[in-house]
């Protein structure tokens, strides 16, 4: 930051109207025209919010036109920056801020983890402002600082102490907590290191013939005045308040910077060579002393960063604008609440980023991996929250953070499962598509083939599928597969049934033809038998025997037909399983073979009968021949 910016602006009100001859800093003739409004500028808030580490605040206050801004410019490593003027009109309005660029100051003066913020306050006892306004600016400067420089000219005398009389009013304009009254001992731990910087100091630091230090000089000046209690009460009150409010105090004296009066009115435009060498050396020592003495700004034991300093400032300003006074504890609690909410938001963003990075580009996680990643991200987020959250413990905020992360996890789990289900469905569709094609094309004709193809699909699927839904999707598809398998099995049974019925019908047709043949033979034999009945009683008897045998064969044929019907009934009952159908088919073929054998045997029997018939006919012809011979002889 290469130049200062307005930090706290004041607009309207608190104007002091005095006569020209009463502009010496006396507050007795103040005319208050209204409270006016303080505000922390957006630019300052933005700059402070960019400071992530600890901050230390060095502020300077004093009667206007005493060279406060020049000292701060030196602390910033510059001869320009804060306005330094030569007229009686105050240069600084409100409170200005400058974040020190460590590269512009002596190396090693500022710790690496600390940022220095300089505050330049509007001069006290200005003829344009009231005492109330001065105390408000003075108290704001004290409350925000970790090192406070009170700047004055000349010596520490009664006049100088009287100009610091507003210290006696601090307890009325600053509270530790909203209820109750505070005293100096309660507030002193919240006030900064106090340095009284005496400019243009010309006295010799000698007391009773012995050399003393500037600190001794200050302590001597703060000794209570003896005398009439009523006459010295006001003087001693100022001394007691300074000693009580600022137990950690010091003093530093500076000689006149230049000899030339005109140069004194234009210090910001002078080069280092224009200053007195002893003054330059004193300033160098002053800067080192301030930087070595400055500490991180703390409240209630917690270090402040830039954002916290900005928020604290806004709380103090708001209290003044509403007609109250800055309440340290209330302002701090507001800062804590905001910082903790920021910490919670940062932790939640960290969690969200880490979890979203896991599923970048549509990646799918197993439930165990998602839960493990959640636990790791949650731990990091909570660690970040605890490291950034000021004060504590913050159990309620931490629980809210955990709930927010749990909600994000639930949403992520839902999305992850949806992605897993979609991918698994698509994968199964791709892997199992050929099964439906093979069923339609009759390449799969039995349950075993179907089961083998499905198991191959399942193996490939489990090797490739990802996410928590792969088992559920597979389970749902198994049910579809079993339904398909049942339809295939029913089709196979139906086809087997049709084939068996066709085979039975073929057997029936063959048996019918055989029966017709037997019937024809029977009729032929019967005719022949009737013709020969008259001729030979013995032949009749034999023919009767033959007829009996033929009837027995007919009965056997009928039994065969009945057996065929029984086989058909048994075949119908075998539709439930293919194996049973096949077994019965084999049995049926075996029975058919036996029937064939029976029919063949019967055919052989018929052949034997025909042979016997021929024999009988031969015998009959022989008998007739013999009969003719007998007739001829006779």
Backbone torsions as a table, in degrees:
resi	resn	phi	psi	omega
1	UNK	NA	116.4	-171.4
2	UNK	-98.4	4.9	178.0
3	UNK	-159.8	155.9	179.1
4	UNK	-76.7	158.8	175.9
5	UNK	-130.4	157.4	177.1
6	UNK	-67.9	128.1	-176.5
7	UNK	-98.2	-61.3	179.7
8	UNK	-120.0	117.7	-178.5
9	UNK	-94.9	147.0	173.2
10	UNK	-126.6	129.9	-177.4
11	UNK	-130.2	129.3	173.8
12	UNK	75.1	156.5	170.9
13	UNK	71.3	179.4	174.5
14	UNK	54.2	31.5	178.8
15	UNK	-88.8	135.4	-178.6
16	UNK	-105.6	119.4	-179.6
17	UNK	-102.6	118.3	-177.6
18	UNK	-134.4	165.0	174.7
19	UNK	-75.2	158.5	-177.6
20	UNK	-57.8	-32.3	-177.9
21	UNK	-87.9	9.5	-179.7
22	UNK	-124.7	45.2	-177.8
23	UNK	-111.7	35.1	-176.9
24	UNK	-98.5	13.5	178.0
25	UNK	96.6	5.6	178.5
26	UNK	-78.0	133.0	-177.2
27	UNK	-93.3	2.4	-169.5
28	UNK	-65.8	-30.3	-175.3
29	UNK	-102.7	26.9	179.2
30	UNK	-61.5	139.1	170.8
31	UNK	-123.7	109.8	-175.6
32	UNK	-84.1	118.9	-179.3
33	UNK	-98.0	15.5	179.3
34	UNK	129.0	160.2	-174.3
35	UNK	-73.4	-26.6	-174.7
36	UNK	70.5	-179.1	-176.1
37	UNK	-133.5	127.8	171.8
38	UNK	-92.6	151.0	174.7
39	UNK	-153.6	143.0	175.0
40	UNK	-88.0	126.5	-174.3
41	UNK	-71.1	147.9	179.0
42	UNK	-62.0	-37.4	-178.9
43	UNK	-63.0	-42.0	179.4
44	UNK	-66.2	-42.8	178.8
45	UNK	-60.2	-43.8	-179.8
46	UNK	-62.1	-44.8	-179.4
47	UNK	-66.0	-42.7	179.7
48	UNK	-66.5	-36.3	-178.3
49	UNK	-66.1	-19.6	178.7
50	UNK	-79.4	-11.2	178.7
51	UNK	-85.5	112.4	-177.1
52	UNK	-89.0	-31.8	-177.3
53	UNK	-86.5	-168.5	-179.0
54	UNK	-69.5	152.1	177.4
55	UNK	-123.0	148.1	169.5
56	UNK	-122.1	138.1	-173.8
57	UNK	-117.2	122.7	174.9
58	UNK	-109.8	119.7	179.3
59	UNK	-122.2	157.4	-179.8
60	UNK	-134.4	137.2	178.9
61	UNK	-139.5	162.5	178.8
62	UNK	164.2	174.5	179.0
63	UNK	-61.6	141.1	-176.5
64	UNK	-60.0	152.9	179.2
65	UNK	66.2	33.5	177.3
66	UNK	-115.1	14.5	173.2
67	UNK	81.1	27.0	179.1
68	UNK	-60.6	-47.7	-174.4
69	UNK	-62.1	-34.1	-179.6
70	UNK	-62.8	-40.9	179.0
71	UNK	-62.9	-43.2	179.4
72	UNK	-64.7	-37.6	177.1
73	UNK	-60.0	-40.1	178.0
74	UNK	-64.2	-39.3	177.1
75	UNK	-63.6	-31.1	179.2
76	UNK	-83.8	1.0	179.8
77	UNK	75.5	30.7	-176.6
78	UNK	-143.6	154.6	173.6
79	UNK	-94.6	-6.4	178.4
80	UNK	-133.1	167.6	-178.9
81	UNK	139.9	-85.1	172.1
82	UNK	-70.3	139.8	-173.3
83	UNK	-69.7	131.1	176.3
84	UNK	-121.7	118.4	-175.3
85	UNK	-117.5	171.8	-177.4
86	UNK	-118.5	-1.2	-178.8
87	UNK	-95.1	176.7	179.2
88	UNK	-81.0	-7.4	-179.8
89	UNK	-79.9	132.3	179.9
90	UNK	-60.9	138.7	179.3
91	UNK	-87.8	-38.7	-176.2
92	UNK	-92.4	126.8	177.4
93	UNK	-113.8	126.1	-177.4
94	UNK	73.4	-141.0	178.1
95	UNK	-126.9	128.8	179.2
96	UNK	-107.0	157.5	-173.0
97	UNK	-132.4	145.3	175.9
98	UNK	-144.4	119.0	176.1
99	UNK	-85.2	120.6	-171.7
100	UNK	-71.1	132.6	171.5
101	UNK	-85.7	110.8	-173.7
102	UNK	-61.2	-22.0	-179.9
103	UNK	-72.2	-15.1	-178.5
104	UNK	-94.7	-6.1	179.0
105	UNK	-110.1	171.3	-177.5
106	UNK	-59.8	130.8	-178.8
107	UNK	-56.6	139.4	177.0
108	UNK	89.5	-10.7	-179.2
109	UNK	-72.7	-33.9	-177.5
110	UNK	-109.5	121.5	176.8
111	UNK	-57.7	151.1	-176.5
112	UNK	-62.6	-31.3	-175.3
113	UNK	-95.8	17.0	-176.4
114	UNK	-128.6	136.6	175.8
115	UNK	-111.2	130.4	-179.1
116	UNK	-96.2	129.5	176.7
117	UNK	-116.3	125.1	178.1
118	UNK	-99.7	135.6	177.8
119	UNK	-121.1	129.0	177.2
120	UNK	-112.8	117.0	-175.7
121	UNK	-96.0	154.9	175.6
122	UNK	-62.7	140.0	-176.0
123	UNK	-59.3	141.0	179.8
124	UNK	-77.2	158.6	175.7
125	UNK	59.7	28.8	175.2
126	UNK	-68.0	146.7	-179.0
127	UNK	-69.6	-8.9	-179.4
128	UNK	-97.8	-5.6	-174.5
129	UNK	-127.7	159.7	-179.7
130	UNK	-93.0	170.4	176.9
131	UNK	-64.3	-39.6	179.0
132	UNK	-58.7	-44.8	178.8
133	UNK	-62.0	-44.1	-180.0
134	UNK	-60.3	-42.8	179.8
135	UNK	-66.0	-38.2	179.3
136	UNK	-63.7	-46.0	178.8
137	UNK	-65.7	-42.1	-179.9
138	UNK	-61.8	-45.4	-178.8
139	UNK	-67.6	-39.1	176.3
140	UNK	-60.6	-43.5	-179.9
141	UNK	-62.1	-42.2	178.6
142	UNK	-65.7	-45.9	-175.7
143	UNK	-65.0	-30.2	-175.8
144	UNK	-92.1	-8.8	-171.7
145	UNK	-97.0	155.2	166.8
146	UNK	-111.0	-11.8	173.9
147	UNK	-146.6	119.6	-173.0
148	UNK	-115.6	127.3	179.1
149	UNK	-111.1	120.6	173.5
150	UNK	-99.3	119.9	-173.0
151	UNK	-103.0	130.1	176.2
152	UNK	-144.2	167.2	-177.5
153	UNK	-111.3	144.9	172.8
154	UNK	88.8	-109.6	-174.9
155	UNK	-131.3	167.7	171.8
156	UNK	-93.0	93.1	-179.9
157	UNK	-123.2	-172.2	-177.5
158	UNK	-61.6	-35.5	178.2
159	UNK	-64.1	-44.5	179.4
160	UNK	-63.8	-42.6	179.0
161	UNK	-66.3	-37.8	-179.6
162	UNK	-65.2	-34.3	177.0
163	UNK	-68.1	-17.3	176.3
164	UNK	-98.5	20.2	-177.0
165	UNK	-64.0	-22.1	-179.7
166	UNK	-64.8	-15.0	175.1
167	UNK	-60.2	-34.1	179.9
168	UNK	-66.6	-16.1	-179.1
169	UNK	-96.2	-2.6	-172.9
170	UNK	-59.5	-39.7	-177.5
171	UNK	-62.7	-21.9	177.5
172	UNK	-85.0	-22.8	-174.1
173	UNK	-108.3	1.2	177.3
174	UNK	-140.2	133.8	177.2
175	UNK	-126.5	146.7	175.6
176	UNK	-77.6	-41.5	178.0
177	UNK	-142.9	161.8	-170.2
178	UNK	-63.6	-39.6	-178.2
179	UNK	-100.1	137.1	178.0
180	UNK	98.9	164.4	178.7
181	UNK	-107.6	142.8	-178.8
182	UNK	-103.8	154.7	171.6
183	UNK	-117.1	179.6	-175.3
184	UNK	-62.2	-35.0	-176.9
185	UNK	-69.1	-29.9	177.0
186	UNK	-73.9	-34.2	-174.3
187	UNK	-89.0	-20.1	-171.1
188	UNK	-61.3	-30.7	-178.8
189	UNK	-72.3	-13.3	179.9
190	UNK	-100.6	-3.7	179.3
191	UNK	-96.5	155.0	-173.1
192	UNK	-81.8	177.9	168.1
193	UNK	-61.4	136.5	-176.1
194	UNK	-110.5	122.3	173.8
195	UNK	-117.9	126.6	174.1
196	UNK	-96.8	110.9	-179.8
197	UNK	-97.5	116.5	-179.0
198	UNK	-101.7	111.9	-178.5
199	UNK	-88.1	154.8	178.4
200	UNK	51.7	42.0	-177.6
201	UNK	-77.6	127.4	-175.0
202	UNK	-119.6	-4.1	-177.9
203	UNK	-80.3	157.7	171.7
204	UNK	-90.0	135.1	-178.9
205	UNK	-82.7	76.4	-179.5
206	UNK	-133.3	130.5	178.4
207	UNK	-129.7	120.9	179.5
208	UNK	53.0	40.4	174.9
209	UNK	83.5	0.8	-179.5
210	UNK	-118.1	142.2	178.2
211	UNK	-70.3	136.1	178.7
212	UNK	-122.8	163.8	178.7
213	UNK	-88.6	164.6	173.9
214	UNK	-57.5	-36.1	177.9
215	UNK	-63.3	-41.4	176.5
216	UNK	-61.8	-39.4	179.1
217	UNK	-59.8	-44.3	179.1
218	UNK	-64.7	-44.5	-178.2
219	UNK	-65.1	-36.1	177.4
220	UNK	-64.2	-39.3	-179.7
221	UNK	-68.4	-25.3	-177.0
222	UNK	-91.7	2.7	175.7
223	UNK	-64.2	140.4	-178.6
224	UNK	-63.4	142.1	-179.6
225	UNK	-83.7	134.2	177.9
226	UNK	-90.9	151.4	179.0
227	UNK	143.9	-164.7	179.9
228	UNK	-58.5	120.5	-177.0
229	UNK	-52.5	-38.1	-179.2
230	UNK	-68.7	-35.7	-176.6
231	UNK	-78.8	-30.5	-175.8
232	UNK	-102.6	-0.5	-175.7
233	UNK	-59.3	-46.8	-179.5
234	UNK	-63.9	-41.7	-179.9
235	UNK	-64.9	-44.6	-178.5
236	UNK	-70.6	-29.8	177.7
237	UNK	-61.4	-41.2	178.5
238	UNK	-62.6	-45.7	-179.4
239	UNK	-62.6	-43.9	-179.1
240	UNK	-65.0	-39.3	179.6
241	UNK	-65.5	-41.2	179.0
242	UNK	-63.1	-44.1	-179.2
243	UNK	-68.0	-35.0	-177.8
244	UNK	-77.3	-45.9	-177.4
245	UNK	-71.1	-31.3	-173.7
246	UNK	-124.7	72.8	178.5
247	UNK	-64.7	-29.1	177.3
248	UNK	-98.6	92.5	-173.6
249	UNK	-133.2	157.7	-179.9
250	UNK	-151.7	172.9	-178.9
251	UNK	-140.3	147.3	177.4
252	UNK	-143.4	139.5	-179.2
253	UNK	-117.3	143.7	178.2
254	UNK	-126.3	136.4	175.1
255	UNK	-73.2	172.7	176.7
256	UNK	-63.1	130.6	-173.4
257	UNK	-69.0	-35.4	-177.9
258	UNK	-138.8	162.3	178.5
259	UNK	-88.6	-36.1	-175.0
260	UNK	-76.1	126.6	-178.9
261	UNK	-63.3	-37.0	179.6
262	UNK	-66.6	-39.5	177.1
263	UNK	-64.5	-33.0	-179.7
264	UNK	-62.1	-28.2	-179.9
265	UNK	-88.1	1.4	-177.9
266	UNK	-138.6	44.5	-173.8
267	UNK	-61.5	-34.8	-174.7
268	UNK	-67.5	-19.6	-177.7
269	UNK	-102.1	5.7	-179.8
270	UNK	-90.7	149.3	172.1
271	UNK	-87.9	166.4	-177.7
272	UNK	-59.7	-31.1	-179.1
273	UNK	-66.1	-21.0	-178.2
274	UNK	-81.1	-14.2	-179.2
275	UNK	-88.5	157.5	176.4
276	UNK	-66.1	134.6	-178.4
277	UNK	-56.3	-41.7	179.6
278	UNK	-65.5	-30.8	177.0
279	UNK	-68.6	-44.1	179.1
280	UNK	-59.2	-41.6	179.1
281	UNK	-66.1	-41.2	178.1
282	UNK	-63.4	-42.3	178.5
283	UNK	-61.9	-41.1	178.2
284	UNK	-60.8	-42.9	178.3
285	UNK	-66.1	-40.4	178.4
286	UNK	-59.2	-47.2	-178.5
287	UNK	-60.6	-43.9	179.1
288	UNK	-62.9	-42.4	-179.0
289	UNK	-63.0	-42.8	179.9
290	UNK	-65.4	-47.3	-178.4
291	UNK	-66.3	-34.6	177.2
292	UNK	-72.8	-25.8	-178.7
293	UNK	-91.9	-16.9	-177.0
294	UNK	-74.7	140.9	179.4
295	UNK	-124.7	164.0	175.6
296	UNK	-57.6	137.4	176.3
297	UNK	-67.1	125.9	-178.1
298	UNK	-126.4	153.0	169.1
299	UNK	-141.4	127.0	179.7
300	UNK	51.5	38.0	175.1
301	UNK	83.7	0.1	-177.9
302	UNK	-108.0	137.2	176.9
303	UNK	-73.3	145.5	178.2
304	UNK	-101.4	141.1	168.9
305	UNK	-102.9	-176.8	-175.6
306	UNK	-61.8	-44.7	-178.7
307	UNK	-63.6	-38.0	179.4
308	UNK	-67.6	-38.9	176.9
309	UNK	-62.3	-42.5	178.9
310	UNK	-63.3	-44.5	-179.0
311	UNK	-67.0	-39.4	177.1
312	UNK	-61.0	-42.4	178.9
313	UNK	-60.8	-43.9	-179.6
314	UNK	-63.8	-37.3	178.8
315	UNK	-66.8	-43.8	178.4
316	UNK	-62.4	-44.8	-179.1
317	UNK	-63.2	-41.9	179.5
318	UNK	-62.2	-38.8	178.5
319	UNK	-62.2	-42.7	178.8
320	UNK	-65.8	-42.3	-177.2
321	UNK	-65.8	-27.1	-179.3
322	UNK	-90.2	11.6	175.9
323	UNK	89.0	4.1	179.6
324	UNK	-102.5	-158.5	177.2
325	UNK	-128.6	157.1	177.3
326	UNK	-58.1	127.9	176.1
327	UNK	-110.2	111.7	-170.9
328	UNK	-59.7	-49.2	-175.6
329	UNK	-65.9	-42.6	179.9
330	UNK	-63.5	-44.6	179.0
331	UNK	-62.5	-41.2	-179.7
332	UNK	-65.0	-40.4	178.9
333	UNK	-63.2	-38.7	176.3
334	UNK	-63.9	-41.7	177.9
335	UNK	-62.6	-44.1	179.1
336	UNK	-58.6	-45.0	-178.4
337	UNK	-61.1	-44.8	-178.7
338	UNK	-67.4	-44.7	-179.7
339	UNK	-64.0	-38.7	179.4
340	UNK	-68.1	-37.0	176.5
341	UNK	-67.0	-38.4	175.4
342	UNK	-62.7	-43.0	179.2
343	UNK	-62.4	-41.1	178.9
344	UNK	-64.6	-42.5	179.3
345	UNK	-64.8	-40.8	178.8
346	UNK	-64.9	-40.5	178.9
347	UNK	-65.2	-41.0	179.3
348	UNK	-65.7	-38.8	177.4
349	UNK	-65.2	-39.7	178.1
350	UNK	-61.5	-45.8	179.0
351	UNK	-60.6	-47.2	-178.3
352	UNK	-61.1	-42.5	-179.1
353	UNK	-64.7	-46.5	-178.7
354	UNK	-62.7	-38.9	-178.8
355	UNK	-73.8	-38.8	179.4
356	UNK	-68.6	-32.2	177.8
357	UNK	-62.6	-28.5	-178.8
358	UNK	-67.6	-32.4	-175.2
359	UNK	-111.0	24.4	176.5
360	UNK	-61.0	146.3	-179.7
361	UNK	61.1	29.3	174.6
362	UNK	73.9	23.0	179.7
363	UNK	-62.6	147.5	-179.6
364	UNK	-114.8	132.8	-176.3
365	UNK	-112.1	149.1	169.1
366	UNK	-73.0	156.1	-178.3
367	UNK	-58.9	-41.2	-179.3
368	UNK	-63.2	-41.7	179.5
369	UNK	-66.7	-39.7	179.1
370	UNK	-64.2	-43.8	179.8
371	UNK	-66.4	-40.1	179.5
372	UNK	-65.1	-43.3	178.5
373	UNK	-64.5	-37.7	177.0
374	UNK	-61.1	-45.5	-179.3
375	UNK	-62.8	-41.1	179.5
376	UNK	-66.0	-46.7	-179.7
377	UNK	-65.6	-38.4	178.7
378	UNK	-63.2	-42.7	179.5
379	UNK	-62.5	-45.6	179.4
380	UNK	-63.2	-39.9	-179.7
381	UNK	-65.3	-43.8	-180.0
382	UNK	-67.1	-39.5	176.5
383	UNK	-60.7	-42.3	178.0
384	UNK	-63.5	-43.3	179.4
385	UNK	-59.8	-46.7	-177.8
386	UNK	-67.0	-31.7	179.4
387	UNK	-74.4	-29.6	-177.3
388	UNK	-95.5	-28.7	-178.5
389	UNK	-69.3	129.5	-177.6
390	UNK	-92.4	142.6	-178.4
391	UNK	77.1	-151.1	175.5
392	UNK	124.2	-179.3	-0.2
393	UNK	-71.6	158.0	-178.1
394	UNK	-117.4	66.0	-174.7
395	UNK	-60.6	-43.2	-177.2
396	UNK	-64.7	-46.8	179.0
397	UNK	-64.5	-37.8	179.6
398	UNK	-65.6	-39.1	176.9
399	UNK	-64.9	-40.8	177.6
400	UNK	-62.8	-40.0	177.8
401	UNK	-62.2	-44.5	179.0
402	UNK	-62.7	-39.9	178.4
403	UNK	-64.1	-41.4	179.0
404	UNK	-63.4	-41.5	178.2
405	UNK	-67.6	-35.6	177.6
406	UNK	-64.8	-38.0	177.2
407	UNK	-65.0	-42.2	177.2
408	UNK	-62.6	-40.1	178.9
409	UNK	-62.9	-43.7	-179.8
410	UNK	-61.0	-43.8	178.6
411	UNK	-64.8	-41.9	-179.9
412	UNK	-66.8	-38.4	178.3
413	UNK	-62.9	-42.0	179.0
414	UNK	-63.0	-45.6	179.1
415	UNK	-63.9	-41.5	-178.7
416	UNK	-63.4	-41.6	179.7
417	UNK	-67.2	-39.0	178.5
418	UNK	-63.6	-43.1	177.8
419	UNK	-63.8	-41.8	179.9
420	UNK	-62.6	-45.3	-179.7
421	UNK	-61.9	-43.9	-179.4
422	UNK	-62.1	-46.1	-179.2
423	UNK	-65.1	-42.8	-178.0
424	UNK	-65.9	-41.1	177.3
425	UNK	-60.0	-46.4	179.8
426	UNK	-63.1	-40.9	-179.6
427	UNK	-64.5	-44.7	179.4
428	UNK	-65.5	-39.0	177.1
429	UNK	-58.0	-43.5	-178.6
430	UNK	-67.4	-45.2	-175.5
431	UNK	-71.5	-32.5	-173.0
432	UNK	-100.9	1.9	-177.2
433	UNK	-60.3	-37.5	-175.3
434	UNK	-67.8	-23.2	-179.2
435	UNK	-64.7	-45.9	178.6
436	UNK	-63.2	-40.0	178.4
437	UNK	-63.3	-41.8	-179.3
438	UNK	-67.2	-33.7	177.6
439	UNK	-67.3	-43.8	179.7
440	UNK	-65.2	-36.6	-178.1
441	UNK	-86.2	6.0	177.9
442	UNK	67.1	15.4	175.8
443	UNK	-73.5	-26.4	172.1
444	UNK	-104.2	115.8	-173.3
445	UNK	-120.2	-3.7	179.0
446	UNK	-147.6	168.8	-175.6
447	UNK	-64.5	-39.1	-178.2
448	UNK	-60.9	-43.4	177.8
449	UNK	-62.7	-44.1	179.9
450	UNK	-61.4	-44.7	-179.9
451	UNK	-64.3	-40.4	179.6
452	UNK	-63.9	-42.5	178.6
453	UNK	-65.3	-40.6	179.9
454	UNK	-64.1	-42.8	179.2
455	UNK	-63.0	-34.5	177.3
456	UNK	-66.6	-40.6	177.1
457	UNK	-62.7	-43.8	-178.9
458	UNK	-61.8	-42.0	-179.8
459	UNK	-61.9	-47.9	179.4
460	UNK	-64.3	-37.4	-178.9
461	UNK	-64.5	-47.8	-177.2
462	UNK	-66.0	-26.4	177.9
463	UNK	-76.1	-23.9	-173.1
464	UNK	-109.4	-34.9	-173.7
465	UNK	-63.1	149.4	-178.9
466	UNK	-131.0	155.0	170.3
467	UNK	95.3	172.6	-173.7
468	UNK	-72.6	-12.9	-175.1
469	UNK	-97.9	3.4	-173.9
470	UNK	-66.2	-36.2	178.8
471	UNK	-72.5	-39.0	-179.9
472	UNK	-65.6	-44.3	178.2
473	UNK	-62.0	-42.0	178.6
474	UNK	-63.9	-39.8	178.7
475	UNK	-61.4	-45.9	179.2
476	UNK	-62.7	-39.8	179.6
477	UNK	-70.1	-29.9	177.0
478	UNK	-61.1	-40.2	178.4
479	UNK	-62.7	-41.1	176.4
480	UNK	-63.0	-40.0	-179.9
481	UNK	-63.2	-44.2	-179.4
482	UNK	-63.4	-35.9	177.3
483	UNK	-65.1	-42.1	177.4
484	UNK	-64.3	-42.5	-180.0
485	UNK	-61.4	-38.8	179.4
486	UNK	-64.5	-42.0	178.1
487	UNK	-63.9	-40.0	178.3
488	UNK	-63.7	-42.8	179.9
489	UNK	-62.2	-42.6	179.0
490	UNK	-62.7	-38.1	178.1
491	UNK	-65.2	-40.8	179.5
492	UNK	-65.2	-42.1	179.1
493	UNK	-63.3	-41.7	-180.0
494	UNK	-63.3	-42.9	178.4
495	UNK	-63.8	-40.8	178.4
496	UNK	-63.3	-40.6	179.1
497	UNK	-61.4	-46.1	-179.6
498	UNK	-61.3	-42.3	179.2
499	UNK	-62.6	-42.3	-179.4
500	UNK	-64.7	-41.4	179.3
501	UNK	-62.7	-38.5	177.9
502	UNK	-64.6	-39.5	178.9
503	UNK	-65.4	-41.8	178.7
504	UNK	-64.1	-39.7	179.4
505	UNK	-64.3	-38.6	177.7
506	UNK	-63.5	-41.9	177.5
507	UNK	-62.2	-41.3	-179.2
508	UNK	-63.2	-43.0	179.6
509	UNK	-64.1	-41.9	179.7
510	UNK	-64.3	-41.4	178.4
511	UNK	-64.7	-36.0	179.1
512	UNK	-64.5	-43.2	177.9
513	UNK	-62.2	-44.1	179.6
514	UNK	-61.4	-40.2	179.3
515	UNK	-64.3	-41.9	178.1
516	UNK	-61.0	-42.1	177.2
517	UNK	-60.6	-45.1	178.8
518	UNK	-62.9	-39.6	-179.7
519	UNK	-63.5	-41.0	178.1
520	UNK	-62.3	-43.4	178.5
521	UNK	-61.7	-42.9	-179.0
522	UNK	-59.9	-45.5	-179.9
523	UNK	-63.0	-40.5	179.8
524	UNK	-63.4	-47.7	179.8
525	UNK	-61.1	-40.8	-178.1
526	UNK	-63.2	-39.6	179.8
527	UNK	-64.3	-46.1	180.0
528	UNK	-63.6	-38.3	-179.1
529	UNK	-65.5	-39.8	178.9
530	UNK	-64.7	-36.4	-179.7
531	UNK	-66.1	-35.3	-175.9
532	UNK	-91.8	-4.2	-176.5
533	UNK	-62.2	-38.2	-176.6
534	UNK	-73.6	-25.2	-173.0
535	UNK	-84.5	-30.5	-173.9
536	UNK	-150.3	118.9	-179.8
537	UNK	-62.5	-38.5	-179.8
538	UNK	-64.7	-41.1	177.8
539	UNK	-63.2	-35.4	178.3
540	UNK	-61.9	-44.6	179.4
541	UNK	-60.3	-43.2	-179.7
542	UNK	-65.3	-38.0	179.1
543	UNK	-66.0	-38.2	176.2
544	UNK	-60.2	-41.2	177.1
545	UNK	-62.4	-41.6	178.6
546	UNK	-63.5	-39.2	178.4
547	UNK	-62.9	-42.0	178.0
548	UNK	-59.4	-43.8	179.0
549	UNK	-63.7	-39.4	179.2
550	UNK	-63.1	-40.3	178.1
551	UNK	-62.7	-40.4	178.1
552	UNK	-61.5	-40.9	177.2
553	UNK	-63.9	-38.6	177.9
554	UNK	-63.5	-41.5	177.6
555	UNK	-62.8	-40.4	177.5
556	UNK	-62.9	-38.7	177.9
557	UNK	-63.3	-42.8	177.6
558	UNK	-62.4	-41.1	178.0
559	UNK	-62.5	-36.8	178.3
560	UNK	-63.4	-44.0	178.4
561	UNK	-62.0	-40.4	178.4
562	UNK	-63.8	-37.7	178.7
563	UNK	-65.9	-35.7	177.7
564	UNK	-62.9	-41.1	176.8
565	UNK	-61.9	-41.1	178.9
566	UNK	-62.9	-41.0	178.3
567	UNK	-62.3	-39.2	177.8
568	UNK	-61.9	-41.8	177.6
569	UNK	-62.9	-42.7	178.9
570	UNK	-64.8	-36.3	178.9
571	UNK	-64.8	-39.9	179.3
572	UNK	-61.9	-38.4	-178.7
573	UNK	-72.1	-10.6	-176.1
574	UNK	-93.5	17.3	-174.4
575	UNK	-73.9	-18.5	-173.9
576	UNK	-66.3	-37.8	-177.2
577	UNK	-135.9	145.9	-178.9
578	UNK	-69.7	-35.3	-176.4
579	UNK	-64.5	-42.0	-180.0
580	UNK	-65.7	-40.0	177.8
581	UNK	-60.0	-44.2	-179.0
582	UNK	-62.7	-43.1	179.7
583	UNK	-61.8	-45.0	-178.6
584	UNK	-68.9	-32.3	176.4
585	UNK	-62.0	-43.8	178.2
586	UNK	-61.4	-42.7	179.7
587	UNK	-63.0	-41.7	-179.7
588	UNK	-63.3	-41.3	177.7
589	UNK	-62.1	-38.8	178.1
590	UNK	-63.2	-43.1	-180.0
591	UNK	-66.8	-38.7	177.6
592	UNK	-61.6	-39.3	178.3
593	UNK	-61.1	-41.7	179.8
594	UNK	-66.0	-37.5	178.1
595	UNK	-63.4	-41.4	177.5
596	UNK	-58.2	-43.0	179.4
597	UNK	-64.2	-40.5	178.9
598	UNK	-63.7	-44.3	179.8
599	UNK	-62.8	-39.4	178.9
600	UNK	-63.4	-40.9	178.8
601	UNK	-64.1	-41.6	179.1
602	UNK	-65.5	-37.7	177.1
603	UNK	-61.8	-40.8	177.7
604	UNK	-63.5	-38.5	178.8
605	UNK	-64.6	-40.7	178.5
606	UNK	-63.6	-40.2	177.0
607	UNK	-60.3	-40.5	179.2
608	UNK	-64.7	-40.4	178.6
609	UNK	-63.7	-41.7	178.5
610	UNK	-62.3	-40.4	177.5
611	UNK	-63.7	-41.1	179.0
612	UNK	-65.8	-35.8	178.8
613	UNK	-63.1	-44.4	178.1
614	UNK	-60.7	-40.3	179.4
615	UNK	-62.2	-45.2	-179.9
616	UNK	-62.5	-42.3	179.5
617	UNK	-62.0	-40.2	177.6
618	UNK	-61.7	-42.8	179.2
619	UNK	-63.8	-40.2	179.2
620	UNK	-63.3	-43.4	178.1
621	UNK	-62.5	-37.9	177.1
622	UNK	-64.2	-39.2	179.7
623	UNK	-64.5	-43.0	179.0
624	UNK	-66.2	-37.9	179.1
625	UNK	-62.1	-45.3	178.2
626	UNK	-61.9	-38.2	-177.9
627	UNK	-65.5	-41.3	177.9
628	UNK	-64.0	-39.8	179.0
629	UNK	-61.2	-40.3	179.8
630	UNK	-64.3	-39.2	180.0
631	UNK	-65.3	-37.1	-179.9
632	UNK	-66.8	-41.9	179.9
633	UNK	-63.1	-39.0	-178.9
634	UNK	-72.7	NA	NA
